Amino acid sequence: MREPLPEWPLFGMTDDVRPTLAQVREAGLACTLATLTAVEGGGPRPVGTQMVFAPGFVSGYFSGGCVESDVADHAYECLADGSPRTLVYGEGSPWPDIQLLCGARIEIFLERVAPDDNALGELLAAWRDRRPVVWVSDGAARECGPDISPWPEAQVVRHHEPTPRLIVVGGDPTALAIAQLGAQSELETTLVRPKGPPGGPPIPGIGYSRAEPAQAFAAIGVDPWTAIAIATHDLETDRAALRAALPSPAGYVGLLGARRRIADRLAPLRAEGAPESAFAKLHAPIGLDIGGKAPWEVAVSVIGEIMALRYARDSGNTSTTVPASAA
């Protein structure tokens, strides 16, 4: 008999199942990997959304409570017999009494994954190394790598990118709020406060560096999946952070400050010969224009802007413009 799902579905607040897959593998357990493969009628989650089920472990969600319990029943059956299967909810489902409140039709593919599965090992190695890979599976065999041609019989073709990373430069309440909300939003977050206190802030889930921006960025590692939020009240630290961030491969660089003062803060960098192309990724003033200026309001605007731009890039709509506020 399977374990009941927890009454409070905190497991659904984790969107990336790779941390759970790593824990399950470390425990030497097999798991059922469930992947949303089709959505019709505007379901709550996009194609590619995943859940993991194993004894003592559950992660992810598909519908916010409409189907998860039934999916868990089938997942534990899959775990026991090893047979992959496709679940259909909504129109054409063999379980007409299980409906999504939104009226959508979804298909979910279940596959049993052993702890020593080679594809699982490569998926987790790429996750640790921050390498994008593709997971391809027909339920019985699977492959994971950087460039795999989908198999004709594949049931799942799932692209996995590195965990989004956030570097926040600063130490005031606004910088702390941005860092805390970033960590809560599943961004791999580090606070950089040059010459700051020896101990980091009492915020769970974030890293801390007292180094100057260039040295801190090099130690943390900046790549296209990295966002840098510069939120200090020190002109020289701002400029030092911009000098290191703008030529970097970071996908996002944001600068906190009043709109009327941005040009003066950037003028010395232009005078030093920084090319105009380096300023193209800069969002200044930082954040979406939601009208608020309190620490948590600015944090919401910053994390919202980072996410909006990420999904705009993922959709291929590179012309999308996200408005900025005078935070």
N, C-alpha and C positions, 0 to 999 in steps of 0.2 A: 504494500500500500504506500502510495506516495506521500511525501510530506505536504501538509497544507501550506498554501501561500500565506505570508504574514498578513495580519489584519491591516497594518499600515503599509502601503506599497512603496516604501522607501527604495526598494530595488529598482523601481521604474525611474528614479531620478538620475540614474547612471545610464547615459546614452551609449558610451563606448564599452563594449563587452570585453575588450582585450585584457583589462586588469583582472576581471573575473576568470577569464580563460587561463591566465597565468597562475592564479591561485588554485584553480581546479587541477591544473597540470602539476603544480608543485606538490599537491596533496596526493598525486598518483591516481586520480580519478578520471574515468571517462565522463563525458557530458553529452547532452543533446544540444546542438546548435540549431536554433530556429531562425529562419530568415524570411522576412516579408518579401515575396517575389512578384506580387501583382496587387494593384489597388485600382478600384473603379468606383467612381462616385464621391471622390473627395474624402478619403479616410483620414484619420488623425495623424498617421505616421507615414513617411515616404517609403517607397520601395528601397530595400537594402537595410532597413531597420532590423536589428537582431535581438534575440534573447538567448540566455544560457541557462540550462537546468542541469543540476547535478546534486547528489546528496549533500545537503547543507548549503547549497548555493543556488541563487536565482538572481538574474540581472536583466534589466531592460524592460520595455513594455511595448505593446502593439496598439492598444485601444483604450487604455485608462480604466480597465475593469470589465469591459464587455466580453472578452474572449479569453483572458489570461488563464483563468482557472481551467477551462477546457483544454487549452493548449498545454498546460502543465500535465494534465492526465495523459495526453498523447505523447508528450515528451518523455515521460517516465516509461511508457510502453516501448517507445523507440529505444530508450536506454537499455531496456531489458532484452529486446529481441534483435536489436541492431538493424532493423529494416527501415530505410528512409520512407517518408510518406509526405503527401501534400494535404494540407487542411484547407478547406474552403468555408468561409463564413459569409453570409449574405445570399444573394441570388444564386440558386443552384447548389446550395449547401445541403449535405445529408442531415444537417442538424438545424432545421428551420426554426427551432425554438431559441437558438442562439443568434441574436441579431446585434449589429452595431447600432447604437443610438442614432448615429448620423446617417444610417441607411446605406453605408458603403458595402462593397463586396471586396474581400481581401483573400489572398492565397498565401499560405505560410508553408515553407518547406522545412522539414525536420531531418536532421542527419546526426548519427552517433559519431562522436569523434573521440578516439582513444588518446590517452595521455602521451603515447609515444608516436603519434601520427606525425609524419615528416612535414606535412603542410602546416600543421599547427605550430611545430617548432620554428618553421621559417616565418610564419606570421608574427610570432612573439619576438623573434630575433630582429625582424624589421621594425617592429614597434619600439624596441629598446634602442635601435640604431637610428631611428627617425628616417626610415626609408619607405617610400610609397610602394605598395605591392597590390597584386590582384589575387583574390581567392576564387578559384574555379572548382566546382564540385558537381558530381552527378548523384551524390548521396552514398555511393559505394567507394569511389575513388575521388581524390581531390588533389589539387596542386596549388602552390602559392609561390609567386615570384614577381619580379618587376615588369615583365612583358610577356604575358601568356596569351596565346590565341585561344579564344573561347572554344570549347568543344561543342560539336553539334548537339550532343546529348546533355550538355550542362544544364543543371537546374538552378545553380547559383553562380553569378558572376558579380563579385563584390569588391569594389575598389576601397582600399584602406590607406588613408594618409596619416602622416605623423600627428600626434596629439598637438592641437594648437597650443602655442607657447606665448606667454605674456611676460614682458619685463616692464616693471613700473619703476621710474626714477623719481625719488622724492621720499618724504618722511612725515608730511603733515596729515591731518585727518582725511583730506581728499585723496591723497596718494594711498593711504591705508585702506580707505573704502574701495578704491579701484582694485587694489590687490586682493582684498578679501572677497569681493564679488567675482573677480576673475577666477579665484580658486574654487569658489562655490559653483561656478559655471563650467567646471571641468577644464579650465585652461591651466596648463603647467606654468605656475606663476612664481616669479622671483621679484622681490623688492630690492632695489639698489639705492642705498643711501650713503654716498661717499663720506667717510670719516664719521659714520653714525655710531650709535652705542654698540658695545661689543656684542650684546645679545640682540637677536632679532625680535620683531614685534610678536606679542602673544596671539598670533593669528594662526590657526591650524592650516596645514596644507600648503604653505608658501616657503620658498627659499629666501635667503637673505645674503646680501653682499655689501661690504663696506668699501669696496674698491672704487676707483674712479670709473666713469662710464665705459671708456674704451677697454680697460682691463676686465671689468665685470662682464661686458658683452662677449669678449673673447672667451672667458672662462665658462659662461653659461652656454654659448653657442647660439648664433643667430642664423636662421635659414628662412626660406619663403613662408614657412608656417608660423613665423614669429611676429608678434605685434609688440611695439615699443611705445609706451605711454610716458611722456616726459611731463611730470607734474610737480616741479619744484617751485620754490619762490626765490631761487638764486640764479642770477643772470649768467654767471660763469659756468655753473653746473649745467644749465640749460644748453648753453652753446657747446660745452664739451660733449654732452649727450647727443646733440644734433650732429656734431662733426663725426661721431662714431656711427650714428644710426642711419643717416641719410645715404651714405655710399654702401651700406650693408645690404644683404639680400632680404632684409625684413620685408614682409608683405604689407606692413602698416606701421606708420610712425605718426604719433599725435603729440601736439604741444599744447599744454594748458596755458591760458592767458587771455587777456582782453584783446579783442580784434585790433583796436587802434594801436596796440604796442607791438604787434607781431612783426611788422616791417622793420622796426628798429632792432629787434632781436635777431632778425635774419641778415641785416645789412653787413655785419662783419664777416659772416660766412661767405656771402657773395663777393665781398672785397678780397677774401682769401683765395678766390678762384673756384669756389664750388659751382659746378655746372647747373644750369637751370633744370636739367633733367633730374638732378638729385632731389629737387624740391617737389617733384610731381607726386611722390607718395606721401607728402606731408599733409596732415589734416590739422589745420590751425585756424581758429581755435578748435580744440579737441572736442569730439562728441557730437551726437545728434542734437538738434535744436528742440529740446523738450521744455525749455524755459526755466529750469531749476538751477540753483547754484549751491545748494547745500551739499555736503560731501557725498551722501548716498545718491542724491539726484544727479550729480556729475558722474558718479560711478556708473549709474544705470545708462546714462547717455554714452559713455565711453565704451562699455561692454556691448551695448546695443549697436554702436557704429561698427565695431570690430566684427561682430557677427553678421550684420547686414552686408558689409563689404565681402566677407567670406562667401556668403551664399550667392551674392551677385556674381562673383568670379566663378563659383561652381556651376552656375546656370549658364555661363558663357556670355552673360549680358555685361560686357566690359564697359558699356556706355552708361551704366547706372551711376547716378550721382547721388551721394548721400549728403544732405545738408549738415552743416556744422553750426554749433552754437558759440556764443561768446562766453563760454564757461569760465 
